[in-house]
């Protein structure tokens, strides 16, 4: 069985401000916050009511693992 090694080089920091993520993805801040509220967009938050940041590192891993069960999509 062949094994694949993937190396990810993060050009940005592993977290990103909601406003910047919204701008880079062509969404509104409200849309990004809604995705965080629904649990579809990973985020970090130090404590309740603190500022939330999009967890880019986790999002990258989720994307890489999303089609592991569908090799024809690779």
Buried (B, 14 or more C-beta within 10 A) or exposed (E): EEEEEEEEEEEEEBBBBBEBBBBEEEBEBEEBBEBBEEEEBBBBEEEEEEEBBBBBBBBBEEEEEEEEEEEEEE
